Amino acid sequence: MTSPASDLLDKIRQQFDTSPYPRVPLDKSPKDHPNLLYIHNLVTSYYLRNQKVIDTKGKLILDAGCGTGYKSLVLAEANPGAKIVGIDISEESIKLAQQRLEHHGFDNTEFHVLPIQELPKTSPKTFKAFIWLGHSP
């Protein structure tokens, strides 16, 4: 017998495998939205907190609940040289996220079908930046 939490996770996964989210066209680029890039740039938040400018090269940014990867694309555009790691429970969404970042020419990304609860057990990586939970337009 499975637990109610496991059943719920399976239903959520099925929903997003059937209807991946967000439904942003694959070729849409955030380059035309400087405010979006500004607020998702690691330099901005680090400077506001520490009054110092840092280089994003070599930083590791987690996009938890990355869905189809539009926010991952924004993070990749806004943080040159940083590695973007996206996780989501939907295999179909992860496939679209990989296609999106490849379409826009990014190779500094990786995506995994993984619930966030399993991240500490499976990842030896240390994330130095943001954790995004879900999508914001």
N, CA, C and O of each residue as an XYZ file, in Angstrom:
548
protein
N       0.844     -1.186      0.000
C       0.000      0.000      0.000
C       0.891      1.252      0.000
O       1.876      1.323      0.734
N       0.537      2.217     -0.816
C       1.313      3.448     -0.883
C       0.725      4.490      0.060
O      -0.443      4.416      0.442
N       1.547      5.448      0.423
C       1.099      6.483      1.349
C       0.290      7.538      0.598
O       0.447      7.687     -0.613
N      -0.575      8.274      1.305
C      -1.339      9.347      0.663
C      -0.426     10.406      0.031
O      -0.754     10.952     -1.022
N       0.710     10.698      0.663
C       1.643     11.692      0.105
C       2.233     11.197     -1.209
O       2.387     11.971     -2.154
N       2.561      9.917     -1.272
C       3.106      9.326     -2.494
C       2.060      9.335     -3.613
O       2.376      9.632     -4.765
N       0.819      9.007     -3.263
C      -0.275      9.038     -4.246
C      -0.482     10.453     -4.777
O      -0.686     10.647     -5.975
N      -0.428     11.435     -3.888
C      -0.597     12.830     -4.296
C       0.533     13.263     -5.225
O       0.283     13.914     -6.239
N       1.771     12.908     -4.889
C       2.913     13.249     -5.738
C       2.759     12.624     -7.122
O       3.059     13.270     -8.126
N       2.298     11.386     -7.187
C       2.079     10.730     -8.476
C       1.011     11.451     -9.294
O       1.158     11.601    -10.507
N      -0.053     11.895     -8.650
C      -1.115     12.628     -9.362
C      -0.609     13.968     -9.886
O      -0.942     14.368    -11.002
N       0.191     14.659     -9.084
C       0.763     15.943     -9.514
C       1.708     15.707    -10.688
O       1.677     16.445    -11.672
N       2.541     14.686    -10.585
C       3.467     14.351    -11.666
C       2.690     14.059    -12.956
O       3.059     14.548    -14.024
N       1.642     13.282    -12.863
C       0.826     12.958    -14.035
C       0.218     14.214    -14.653
O       0.174     14.349    -15.876
N      -0.245     15.125    -13.815
C      -0.840     16.370    -14.317
C       0.179     17.154    -15.141
O      -0.136     17.623    -16.235
N       1.403     17.297    -14.617
C       2.407     18.093    -15.320
C       3.052     17.336    -16.472
O       3.594     17.963    -17.383
N       3.011     16.002    -16.460
C       3.457     15.246    -17.630
C       2.468     15.415    -18.775
O       2.852     15.431    -19.944
N       1.189     15.542    -18.427
C       0.151     15.732    -19.435
C       0.100     17.172    -19.933
O      -0.084     17.413    -21.126
N       0.260     18.119    -19.031
C       0.192     19.546    -19.364
C       1.378     20.282    -18.742
O       1.234     20.918    -17.698
N       2.546     20.197    -19.374
C       3.730     20.858    -18.801
C       3.505     22.356    -18.588
O       2.757     23.001    -19.323
N       4.178     22.895    -17.554
C       4.017     24.297    -17.170
C       5.389     24.888    -16.896
O       6.247     24.166    -16.389
N       5.645     26.122    -17.189
C       4.767     27.086    -17.841
C       4.719     26.868    -19.352
O       5.643     26.316    -19.949
N       3.644     27.304    -19.935
C       3.437     27.168    -21.376
C       3.994     28.393    -22.093
O       3.248     29.225    -22.608
N       5.282     28.480    -22.114
C       5.977     29.571    -22.782
C       6.563     28.988    -24.066
O       7.199     27.935    -24.021
N       6.365     29.643    -25.204
C       6.924     29.109    -26.453
C       8.428     28.868    -26.338
O       9.149     29.657    -25.726
N       8.887     27.779    -26.927
C      10.280     27.366    -26.846
C      11.239     28.457    -27.313
O      12.320     28.613    -26.744
N      10.861     29.204    -28.329
C      11.776     30.197    -28.895
C      11.706     31.564    -28.216
O      12.466     32.459    -28.587
N      10.823     31.757    -27.238
C      10.730     33.035    -26.541
C      11.990     33.259    -25.705
O      12.420     32.381    -24.958
N      12.570     34.449    -25.847
C      13.800     34.778    -25.134
C      13.548     35.884    -24.117
O      12.767     36.798    -24.382
N      14.196     35.813    -22.961
C      14.062     36.887    -21.968
C      14.950     38.092    -22.275
O      14.923     39.076    -21.536
N      15.736     38.032    -23.352
C      16.662     39.122    -23.679
C      15.954     40.462    -23.867
O      16.561     41.516    -23.674
N      14.690     40.429    -24.237
C      13.929     41.664    -24.449
C      13.328     42.217    -23.164
O      12.608     43.215    -23.202
N      13.608     41.592    -22.040
C      13.033     41.995    -20.755
C      14.153     42.273    -19.746
O      14.434     41.436    -18.887
N      14.791     43.438    -19.846
C      15.935     43.721    -18.962
C      15.594     43.684    -17.474
O      16.439     43.310    -16.660
N      14.381     44.065    -17.109
C      14.013     44.015    -15.684
C      13.979     42.585    -15.172
O      14.371     42.314    -14.037
N      13.514     41.679    -16.005
C      13.477     40.262    -15.640
C      14.895     39.737    -15.437
O      15.161     39.001    -14.487
N      15.789     40.113    -16.319
C      17.184     39.683    -16.189
C      17.840     40.316    -14.964
O      18.608     39.660    -14.261
N      17.541     41.577    -14.710
C      18.127     42.300    -13.573
C      17.772     41.640    -12.239
O      18.640     41.438    -11.390
N      16.502     41.309    -12.063
C      16.091     40.748    -10.768
C      16.538     39.301    -10.589
O      16.549     38.800     -9.464
N      16.911     38.613    -11.681
C      17.351     37.225    -11.578
C      18.861     37.083    -11.684
O      19.374     35.971    -11.810
N      19.565     38.187    -11.636
C      21.008     38.158    -11.712
C      21.567     38.014    -10.305
O      21.205     38.779     -9.410
N      22.435     37.052    -10.107
C      23.041     36.799     -8.801
C      23.801     38.023     -8.295
O      23.841     38.276     -7.090
N      24.398     38.777     -9.203
C      25.162     39.963     -8.826
C      24.268     40.965     -8.093
O      24.683     41.563     -7.100
N      23.050     41.142     -8.583
C      22.120     42.112     -7.995
C      21.821     41.779     -6.539
O      21.987     42.625     -5.660
N      21.384     40.554     -6.281
C      21.011     40.190     -4.906
C      22.230     40.151     -3.988
O      22.145     40.549     -2.827
N      23.347     39.680     -4.496
C      24.557     39.630     -3.684
C      25.005     41.041     -3.314
O      25.396     41.302     -2.176
N      24.944     41.938     -4.283
C      25.349     43.324     -4.010
C      24.415     43.973     -2.984
O      24.874     44.658     -2.071
N      23.119     43.758     -3.134
C      22.173     44.348     -2.190
C      22.418     43.850     -0.768
O      22.221     44.589      0.196
N      22.842     42.608     -0.644
C      23.081     42.035      0.687
C      24.453     42.404      1.244
O      24.575     42.743      2.421
N      25.497     42.339      0.395
C      26.874     42.455      0.879
C      27.608     43.716      0.437
O      28.731     43.965      0.873
N      26.981     44.508     -0.423
C      27.618     45.719     -0.956
C      28.931     45.403     -1.671
O      29.871     46.198     -1.637
N      28.988     44.245     -2.314
C      30.130     43.819     -3.115
C      29.612     43.224     -4.416
O      28.514     42.671     -4.470
N      30.416     43.347     -5.455
C      30.070     42.758     -6.745
C      30.809     41.425     -6.863
O      32.000     41.339     -6.563
N      30.096     40.391     -7.301
C      30.726     39.089     -7.493
C      30.632     38.696     -8.961
O      29.821     39.230     -9.718
N      31.468     37.766     -9.335
C      31.454     37.202    -10.676
C      30.545     35.971    -10.649
O      30.635     35.157     -9.730
N      29.676     35.831    -11.643
C      28.765     34.682    -11.671
C      29.433     33.443    -12.260
O      28.883     32.345    -12.172
N      30.595     33.605    -12.850
C      31.281     32.461    -13.454
C      31.596     31.410    -12.390
O      32.170     31.709    -11.343
N      31.207     30.180    -12.687
C      31.480     29.080    -11.773
C      30.466     28.903    -10.652
O      30.562     27.942     -9.889
N      29.502     29.804    -10.535
C      28.484     29.661     -9.491
C      27.478     28.589     -9.921
O      27.315     28.315    -11.110
N      26.820     27.999     -8.950
C      25.851     26.937     -9.175
C      24.490     27.421     -8.690
O      24.327     27.747     -7.514
N      23.506     27.468     -9.600
C      22.172     27.983     -9.264
C      21.150     26.876     -9.457
O      21.086     26.257    -10.519
N      20.360     26.632     -8.437
C      19.314     25.614     -8.476
C      17.989     26.247     -8.852
O      17.580     27.249     -8.265
N      17.321     25.661     -9.830
C      15.952     26.044    -10.190
C      15.052     24.871     -9.810
O      14.829     23.963    -10.611
N      14.540     24.900     -8.586
C      13.704     23.819     -8.073
C      12.271     24.033     -8.533
O      11.705     25.112     -8.358
N      11.694     22.998     -9.119
C      10.367     23.138     -9.706
C      10.482     23.877    -11.025
O       9.673     24.755    -11.326
N      11.496     23.518    -11.816
C      11.829     24.289    -13.024
C      10.793     24.172    -14.130
O      10.786     24.988    -15.051
N       9.922     23.180    -14.061
C       8.906     23.041    -15.105
C       9.549     22.934    -16.478
O      10.487     22.158    -16.664
N       9.056     23.706    -17.441
C       9.549     23.629    -18.814
C      10.790     24.473    -19.043
O      11.245     24.593    -20.180
N      11.346     25.057    -17.998
C      12.657     25.682    -18.078
C      12.733     27.144    -18.468
O      13.830     27.639    -18.727
N      11.614     27.860    -18.522
C      11.728     29.268    -18.899
C      12.514     30.053    -17.847
O      13.354     30.881    -18.198
N      12.253     29.802    -16.570
C      13.002     30.497    -15.516
C      14.469     30.072    -15.551
O      15.347     30.886    -15.267
N      14.749     28.823    -15.892
C      16.135     28.380    -16.045
C      16.821     29.171    -17.159
O      17.989     29.542    -17.035
N      16.097     29.424    -18.236
C      16.630     30.227    -19.332
C      16.916     31.648    -18.864
O      17.963     32.209    -19.188
N      16.000     32.229    -18.111
C      16.209     33.575    -17.571
C      17.458     33.587    -16.683
O      18.293     34.485    -16.791
N      17.581     32.594    -15.812
C      18.747     32.515    -14.920
C      20.047     32.353    -15.710
O      21.065     32.950    -15.360
N      20.014     31.546    -16.774
C      21.205     31.350    -17.598
C      21.589     32.638    -18.323
O      22.769     32.980    -18.401
N      20.603     33.346    -18.849
C      20.863     34.622    -19.535
C      21.394     35.666    -18.557
O      22.306     36.422    -18.891
N      20.833     35.709    -17.361
C      21.164     36.753    -16.389
C      22.466     36.488    -15.650
O      23.022     37.400    -15.037
N      22.959     35.264    -15.696
C      24.144     34.889    -14.921
C      25.168     34.179    -15.797
O      25.348     32.967    -15.677
N      25.843     34.919    -16.678
C      26.805     34.299    -17.591
C      27.875     33.528    -16.823
O      28.431     34.013    -15.838
N      28.146     32.319    -17.299
C      29.178     31.503    -16.672
C      28.709     30.658    -15.515
O      29.426     29.753    -15.088
N      27.521     30.926    -14.991
C      26.993     30.112    -13.896
C      26.415     28.818    -14.462
O      25.969     28.778    -15.609
N      26.426     27.783    -13.667
C      25.802     26.527    -14.063
C      24.407     26.498    -13.461
O      24.237     26.734    -12.265
N      23.411     26.210    -14.286
C      22.027     26.150    -13.853
C      21.629     24.678    -13.752
O      21.788     23.922    -14.710
N      21.115     24.278    -12.601
C      20.622     22.918    -12.393
C      19.129     23.014    -12.113
O      18.703     23.643    -11.144
N      18.345     22.382    -12.976
C      16.898     22.382    -12.802
C      16.409     21.015    -12.364
O      16.857     19.985    -12.866
N      15.478     21.026    -11.416
C      14.844     19.772    -11.006
C      13.334     19.951    -11.049
O      12.813     21.037    -10.794
N      12.650     18.878    -11.372
C      11.190     18.890    -11.412
C      10.721     17.446    -11.324
O      11.478     16.528    -11.639
N       9.494     17.239    -10.904
C       8.968     15.879    -10.803
C       8.395     15.380    -12.127
O       8.096     14.193    -12.261
N       8.241     16.268    -13.104
C       7.644     15.907    -14.381
C       8.713     15.608    -15.429
O       9.499     16.484    -15.788
N       8.738     14.383    -15.912
C       9.702     13.990    -16.943
C       9.468     14.764    -18.236
O      10.424     15.161    -18.902
N       8.211     14.981    -18.594
C       7.909     15.732    -19.819
C       8.368     17.186    -19.711
O       8.891     17.746    -20.675
N       8.178     17.790    -18.555
C       8.634     19.163    -18.348
C      10.153     19.247    -18.450
O      10.682     20.189    -19.040
N      10.852     18.279    -17.884
C      12.312     18.262    -17.944
C      12.786     18.136    -19.389
O      13.752     18.792    -19.780
N      12.120     17.304    -20.184
C      12.485     17.179    -21.602
C      12.354     18.526    -22.306
O      13.229     18.913    -23.080
N      11.262     19.239    -22.039
C      11.060     20.556    -22.654
C      12.097     21.567    -22.161
O      12.574     22.395    -22.937
N      12.445     21.501    -20.880
C      13.460     22.414    -20.331
C      14.798     22.188    -21.034
O      15.477     23.149    -21.395
N      15.176     20.933    -21.228
C      16.429     20.634    -21.918
C      16.398     21.159    -23.349
O      17.369     21.748    -23.822
N      15.284     20.945    -24.030
C      15.142     21.438    -25.405
C      15.231     22.956    -25.455
O      15.868     23.515    -26.349
N      14.592     23.624    -24.497
C      14.578     25.092    -24.464
C      15.995     25.656    -24.337
O      16.392     26.532    -25.105
N      16.750     25.148    -23.367
C      18.098     25.681    -23.141
C      19.032     25.336    -24.296
O      19.891     26.142    -24.652
N      18.880     24.163    -24.884
C      19.680     23.808    -26.061
C      19.317     24.717    -27.237
O      20.201     25.174    -27.961
N      18.031     24.978    -27.430
C      17.564     25.847    -28.515
C      18.202     27.241    -28.419
O      18.516     27.858    -29.437
N      18.386     27.719    -27.208
C      18.956     29.051    -26.993
C      20.481     29.016    -26.842
O      21.100     30.036    -26.540
N      21.079     27.850    -27.050
C      22.527     27.748    -27.096
C      23.241     27.629    -25.763
O      24.434     27.920    -25.683
N      22.553     27.216    -24.726
C      23.193     27.073    -23.409
C      23.605     25.628    -23.179
O      22.811     24.702    -23.350
N      24.855     25.455    -22.791
C      25.333     24.115    -22.461
C      25.807     24.034    -21.011
O      26.375     23.026    -20.591
N      25.570     25.095    -20.256
C      25.967     25.142    -18.846
C      24.786     24.802    -17.939
O      24.636     25.372    -16.858
N      23.954     23.870    -18.392
C      22.758     23.500    -17.624
C      22.663     21.982    -17.516
O      23.211     21.242    -18.333
N      21.958     21.550    -16.492
C      21.597     20.141    -16.385
C      20.233     20.061    -15.717
O      19.882     20.896    -14.883
N      19.481     19.055    -16.094
C      18.119     18.894    -15.580
C      17.932     17.467    -15.092
O      18.466     16.514    -15.659
N      17.146     17.350    -14.006
C      16.907     16.046    -13.403
C      15.445     15.910    -13.003
O      14.830     16.853    -12.507
N      14.901     14.719    -13.227
C      13.570     14.394    -12.716
C      13.780     13.979    -11.273
O      14.300     12.899    -10.990
N      13.363     14.860    -10.354
C      13.691     14.649     -8.952
C      12.801     15.510     -8.066
O      12.714     16.719     -8.284
N      12.142     14.925     -7.078
C      11.428     15.759     -6.111
C      12.437     16.486     -5.221
O      13.504     15.948     -4.927
N      12.112     17.674     -4.803
C      13.049     18.479     -4.008
C      13.427     17.787     -2.700
O      14.527     17.996     -2.188
N      12.530     16.967     -2.156
C      12.828     16.268     -0.902
C      14.023     15.332     -1.054
O      14.707     15.049     -0.070
N      14.288     14.846     -2.265
C      15.383     13.908     -2.489
C      16.690     14.608     -2.846
O      17.723     13.946     -2.939
N      16.677     15.890     -3.043
C      17.879     16.610     -3.457
C      19.032     16.466     -2.460
O      20.147     16.159     -2.882
N      18.815     16.674     -1.156
C      19.946     16.556     -0.226
C      20.560     15.162     -0.194
O      21.757     15.027      0.061
N      19.775     14.131     -0.445
C      20.279     12.764     -0.391
C      21.084     12.399     -1.630
O      21.972     11.550     -1.562
N      20.784     13.031     -2.762
C      21.376     12.606     -4.022
C      22.410     13.561     -4.581
O      23.135     13.197     -5.507
N      22.502     14.756     -4.056
C      23.382     15.751     -4.652
C      24.513     16.158     -3.718
O      24.272     16.697     -2.638
N      25.754     15.895     -4.141
C      26.885     16.364     -3.345
C      27.202     17.834     -3.621
O      28.080     18.412     -2.980
N      26.494     18.434     -4.566
C      26.778     19.812     -4.963
C      26.342     20.795     -3.886
O      25.397     20.544     -3.139
N      27.038     21.898     -3.823
C      26.668     22.980     -2.927
C      26.168     24.127     -3.778
O      26.917     24.683     -4.581
N      24.923     24.478     -3.609
C      24.332     25.551     -4.384
C      24.628     26.871     -3.696
O      24.385     27.024     -2.499
N      25.151     27.821     -4.453
C      25.580     29.096     -3.899
C      24.589     30.207     -4.206
O      24.890     31.381     -3.993
N      23.432     29.857     -4.696
C      22.535     30.920     -5.126
C      21.110     30.614     -4.720
O      20.849     30.129     -3.619
N      20.205     30.900     -5.616
C      18.777     30.886     -5.337
C      18.190     29.491     -5.385
O      18.696     28.599     -6.065
N      17.115     29.332     -4.648
C      16.262     28.152     -4.817
C      14.912     28.699     -5.228
O      14.277     29.446     -4.483
N      14.482     28.325     -6.411
C      13.190     28.778     -6.930
C      12.181     27.677     -6.719
O      12.421     26.535     -7.109
N      11.084     27.989     -6.125
C      10.015     27.012     -5.939
C       8.860     27.394     -6.844
O       8.052     28.261     -6.511
N       8.794     26.754     -7.963
C       7.696     27.026     -8.887
C       8.022     28.140     -9.853
O       9.180     28.521    -10.025
N       6.981     28.656    -10.479
C       7.107     29.600    -11.568
C       6.512     30.950    -11.164
O       5.490     31.019    -10.482
N       7.165     31.994    -11.593
C       6.573     33.321    -11.462
C       6.720     34.007    -12.802
O       7.790     33.941    -13.406
N       5.674     34.670    -13.288
C       5.724     35.247    -14.631
C       6.727     36.382    -14.744
O       6.880     36.966    -15.816
